[in-house]
Amino acid sequence: MSDILIVDDERDIRELISDILRDEGFSTRLAANSDQAVAELNAAEPTLMILDIWLKDSKMDGIDILKQVKRNNPEVPVVIISGHGNIEIAVAAIKQGAYDFIEKPFNIDQLLVVIRRAMETARLRRENSTLKRGEAKAAEMLGNSAPFRRLREQLDKVAKSNGRVMLTGEPGAGKEIAARYVHGQSPRAREPFVTVSCATIEPEHMEEVLFGRETPERGIEPGLLEQAHGGVIYFDEVADMPLGTQPKILRVLTEQQFQRAGGTDKVRVDLRVISSTNRDLSVEIASGRFRQELYDRLNVVPVAVPSLADRRDDIPLLAMHFIEQFHASQGLPQRALPEETCAALQAMNWPGNIRQLRNVIERVLILGDGVGPIQPSELEGQNGSATTSDALALGPQITSLALREARELFEREYLLAQINRFGGNISRTAQFVGMERSALHRKLKSLGVVGGIRVEEELVGK
């Protein structure tokens, strides 16, 4: 049931509005002054607030209460009523964030129309926020590889606390998905998740975007920090935050409050901070591009997000997930991934990580000829993946070699591709290519590639 808080110093007006709304099926609470209004707001957030501008014997008038509501309960729509209405008061209330303004004596039908419209707008905003938070659902935290299991175990532990998290990893490895996973598993899951794209916001606009602004023409325009109140603020690629903004963010982390640009009031916020970077921040600090104090504040719990190269076992699962996702969202064909295609995907280089894999799958589904299984040949040209046509394409490099040298070149490239496919695990590579582990070691040594690979004997079958 919708809960409406009615704040008016005239008892008859309070009770009249309450009786009307109760007849319409709404639940109501009443407050005669600012102290009672604040107490009711602190007790439980209402669905909507009806607020008189002039309140006798109150510490705050309606505009002051409106400012506090917009700061601490930004999702609550506020309808202003006043018996002393004029255009200036109406404009002032709207500028401060009121949904609408009704002058006393009011028409009951008009009041009900405004209330229903305000509540529907608030409902749509909440649904939109929920949809945004669900864009990168926990379902995309997919994987069974040992590096991925370790990551998820770390994130599950981190989610239970309120500690600040620093996610490190290559571009496209899934740092934002990891951040959203922490948010979704935490007590703040129902609150906002707001992303600050430090690399894309113009430096001269960064502070206005973060802190918001107040102007006579437009009133209060909340910034991203204010929008994230109660939830999570995610600084994506924090190394790109302008040097001049960094001490101000440091102050927010210390004091949990700030001022909007052009404003005089202190805005208090309750935030959990998650940051990410693909750079070595110690290098940025040494070069003077990042403040040591801010790094110390943000890097309370460091978590490394593994690259796709470190979790190649997860590639088939991720690829199938993207195929199903594109089928559901775009109507692209839901094609199968045969074993040989999975092997080709695992052998490819993925400098763009999961983001790049997603793009490759989408491209293949869009450009593909049919709805049958995806063939390895469809991956040709995608990051140097090997061709798999019936005839081997021979380039000038190999055709100029004697048979023995050409065979060695082929064996070297083939074995390196398989080692990449299995994440550097020699035992699994040997099993797949049909060689004893010791024989594979000897072969790699004879081809001169042992020193150039990373060998991992990690948790096979566990």
N, C-alpha and C positions, 0 to 999 in steps of 0.2 A: 504494500500500500504506500502511495506517495505521501511524504511527510512534509508539511508546509509550515514554516515558522512565520508568524505574524507579529510584527513589531510596530506598536502604535501607542501613544500616551493616552489616547481617548478610549476608555473602557468600552463604550457603546460601539465604536468602530471596530475594535478588536473582535468583540463577540459577534457582531453582525457578519463580518467577513468569515469568521470561523464557522458560524451556523450555515452560511451559504455553501462553503466548501465541504463541510461534513455531509450536507444533503446531496452533494455531488459525488460522495464516496471517498473524499480525501481525509487524511489524518492531519490534525493541526496541533501546533503548540503556540502559546501566547507569551509575549514579553511586553512590559509597559515602559521600559527604559533601557539604556545602553548596557547597564550591568547585567540585567536579566537576559538581554539578547546575547551578550558574550558568553554567559553561563550556559545558555541553551546550545549555542554553537559548539562550545567545548564539550558538552555532554554527548552530542551526536550531530553529525552533519545532516542538515535537512535536504530534501530534494529540491526545494525552492524557498525563497524568502520574499515576503512582502514587507516593505520597510517605509515607514513614514520619515519625511525629511526633518520635520521639527519635532523634537522630543523634549518635553518639559522636565525639569529636575534630573537631567542626565549629564554625565560627564562628556559624552560625545553626541554630536548630532548625526542625522542619517548619512550624510556624506562621509563622515569619519568612520562610521560602522561599515559603510559600503567599501571604503578603501581596505579595511581590515579583512573583510570577507573575500575580496578579490585577491588579497595577498595570501591568506591562509586557506581559503576554500574556493579556489578559482573555478571549479566546475559547477558551483551553485549559482543558478541564475537569480538575479535580484530585480524585483519589480518595485519601483519607487511610487509612493502615493503622497500627496500633499494637498492641504486645503489652501495653501498660499502659492499655488502654482503659477509660474510664469516661464517664459521661454528660456530665460537665463538659467533657472534652476534645472529645467529639463535637460538643457545642453550640458550643464555641469555634471549631472548624474550619468548621462549617457557616456560622457568622456571618461568618467571614472570606472566605467565597466557595467553600469546597470543595463538590464535587458530592455526595459521599456519604462515609461513614465505615465502615470494616470492621475488626473486631477480630481480632487474631491469637490463636490459630491460626484461619485462615479456611477456609471451605469453598470448594473450587475452583469448583464450579458457581455458588455465590453470587458469587464474584469475577468470573466471566465474565459473569454477568447484569448486574452493576453496570457493568462496563466497556462492554458493548455498549449499555446504556441511556444511559450518559454520552456515548458517541461519537455516538449517534443524536441526542441532544439538541443536541450541538454542531453536527452537520451541519444540523439544521433551523434553528438560529440563524444559521448562515452563509448558508443559502439565503434566509432571511427578510431578512437584511441586503442580500443581492444584489438581491432583488426591490425593496426599498425604494430602493436606489440607482438601480434602473432605472425608477422611476416616471415620471421626467421624462427619458426617453432623449434622446440626441442627435437622434433622428428628429424631435422637436418643435422643434428648431432649424431651422425651415423658412423659406425665403424666397429670392427672387431679386432683390429691389429693391436699389438702390445703398446705402441706409443699412444694410440688413441685411448686405450683403456686407462693408461696412466693419466692422460689429460683429463678424462671425465672424472676419475677419482679425485683429482686435485680440485676440479671445479665444484664437485659435490660438497667437499669440505669447506671451500671458500664461501659457497652460497649460504651456509648456515650462519655466518658471521656478518658483521657490518663493515669489515675491514676494506680498505682501499686496495684495488687490484691493478697490477700492471701486466698487461698481456703483450708478449713479444713474439715476433714471427714474421715470416716473409709475406709480401703482398699477396692477397688472395688465399691465404692459408686457413681463414675462418676465424679471425680474431673477433669480429663483431658477432658472429654466431655464438662464439664462446661467451662473450659478454651478455648476450641476450639469454643464454642458457643459465648463467649465474642469476640474472634477474628473475627468470621464470621459476627457479627453484628456491627463491629467497622469500622471506616474509613480506617483501615489497612487491611481490609479483603482480598485485592488482593495481599498483600505482604506476605513474608514467615511466617510460624508458625514453630518454631524449638524447639524441646523438648530436655532438658538436664536431663537424667535419673541419678540423683545424687546417687541413691542406687546401680546402676550397673556399673558405671565407676570406674575403679581402681583408688584409691586416688593418686598414683604416676603419673597417666596419666591425671588427671582431668584438670590441667592448660593447658596442651598441647591441649587437646580436646576443651577447651573453647576458648583459645586465638590463637590457630594455631601456626605455626612455620615457620622459614626460615632457610634453609640449602643450602650450595653450591651445593650439589648433586641433591636436589629435588626442589629448589627454594621456592616459597611461597605456603604454604598449609593452607588455611583459616580455622579457628576454628569455632565453633558453633555460637559464638557471631557475628562474621563477616558475617556468612551465614544468620543470622536473621536480618541483617541491613534493616531498614525500616518497619519491622514487629514486631513479638512477640517472645520473648524468654521465654520458659516455664520451670521453675525449678521444676521438678517432685520429690516429697519427699525431699524438700530442707534441712530438718534436717540432712540428710546424707551427705551433702556437707562437705568435709574435712575442719578442723578448719584452716589450713594454707591457704586455697584458699579463705576463707570468706573475709578477709580484702581487697584482690585484687578485688573481685566482688564489694565490697562496694566502692572502688575507681572508678570502671567503672561506677557505678550508679551515682556517684558524678560528674565525669569529662566527661562521655560519650566518653572515649577514652582509649586505652591500647596499649601495645606493644606485638607483637608476640614473642614466645620463639626463641631466637637467632637473633631477628630483632632489628633494631634501629629506624625505622619510627613509628610515632604515628598513630594508626588506629582509625579514628573517626566513631562512630556508633550512629544511631538513633533507639532506641529500646523501646518497651513497655514490662514491666516485669510482668509476672504472676507466682506465686509460689503456691505450695501445700504441705500439710503435714498431716499425720495421727497421729502425736505425739503432745503432749502439749509442745510447744516451751518455755513456761515459766520454765518448769522443765529442759529442755535442757540448757537454759541460766543459771539457778541456779547451774547446775552441771558443767558449764564451757565448754560445748560441742557446744554452739552456741553463737555468738556474739550479744549482746544487740543492738549495732549500726546497724548491718545488719537487724535484726528483725524490728527495727523502720523504716528502709527504705523500707522494703518489705511489711509491714503490714499496708499500707495506707488505703486500703479498705478491711476489713476482711469479708469473705462470708463463712458461714457454709453450706456444702452440706449434706442434710439429708440421713440417712441410708435407706436401703430398708425396714427395720422394721418400720420406721417412715412413710412410704408411701405405705403400703400394698395394698391400693386401686388401685395402678398403676401396680401391678403385672400382671393381665390378659392382659392389653394393651402391656406391655413390652414383655411378653411371645409370644403374637401373632406377634409382630414386629420381634422377633428373628426367629420365624417359617418362616415368609415370607422372611427374610433376608437369611436364610440358604437354602431355596428353590431356590432363585435367584442366590446365589453364588456357591452352591454346588450341586444343583439338588436334595436335600433331600425332602421327601414327605411333601406337604403343608397340614398338618393335622389340624383338628378342635380342639378347646379346650372347651369341655362341661362345664357347670356350676359347676358340682361336682369336676372336675379336677382343675378348677380355685380356688375353695374353699380349696382344698388340698394344692395347691401351696401357697395360702395366709396364711395357718396355719403352714407352715414349718418355721424352723429357717434358716436365711440367713446371717451367719457370713461373707461370702464373697460378700454379696450384689449383685449388678447388674451383676458383672462379673460371680459370681457363678450361678445366674439364667440363664445366657446365656449358660454356660457350661452344666447345667442340661438339658436344652432344646435341645442342640446339641446332647448330649448323648442319650436322649430318641429317637430322630429322627433317629439316626444312628442304634441303637440297636432294635428299634421297629419292630414288626412282620408285620405290614401292613400299610395301608394308611387311615384307619378309624380314628375316633376321639381318641385322647389320653385319656387313662383311668387312674383313680387315682392309680390303681394297678401298673402302669408302673413307678410310682414315689417311690415305695418301696425301702428303702435303701438309698434314697437321703436325707441325713441329718435328719434321724429320723422321716421322714414323716410316718404318721399312715398307717397301712395296711388296705385295704378295701375289702378283700376277703369275700366270703359268710360266712365262719367260722372265728370267732374271735380267733386269736392266743393267747393262755393263757400261760404266762411264769410262772416260779416257784414262783415269788413274789406274783402274784395274786391268783394262785391256792392254796397257803397256807393260804389264808385269809377266814374268815367267809363271808357269803353273804353280810351282811350289810357293812362290811369294804371294800369288793371288789367293791360294788356299789359306795361307797363314793370315792374310788380311781379313778374309771372310770369317775364319774361326775367331779371330780376335774381336771383330765387331759383333759377331753373333753371341759370343760368351759374355761380352760386356753388356749387351742388351738384356740377356737373361739375368745377369747379376743385378742390373738395375731393376728388372721386373720383380725380383725377390728381395729387394731392399738390402742387397749386399750379403745376404745369407748364403754362404757357400754350400752348406749341407743341402738346403732345399734346391739350389741351382743344380747341384750334382744329381740329385734324385730326378729332376725334370729332364735333364739332357741325357740321362742314362749312363752316367759315369760314376765310378767310385770317387769318394771325396778326395782321397789322396791322389788319384789320377788327375782329377780336375785341378788340384793344386799344382801338380807337375806341369800340366798343359799351360796353365796361366803363367807359370814361371818361365816356360820356354818361349811364350809369346811376349814376355816382358811387360805384363800388365798387373802383376801382383802388388807392386808398390803403389799403383794408381787407383786402387779400389778400397772401399770401406767395407770391412768384413764384420758382420754381426751374427753371432750365434744366439739369437734371443727368443726365448720362450716358445719354441716351436711346439705347436700342439697344445699349449696350455691355454 
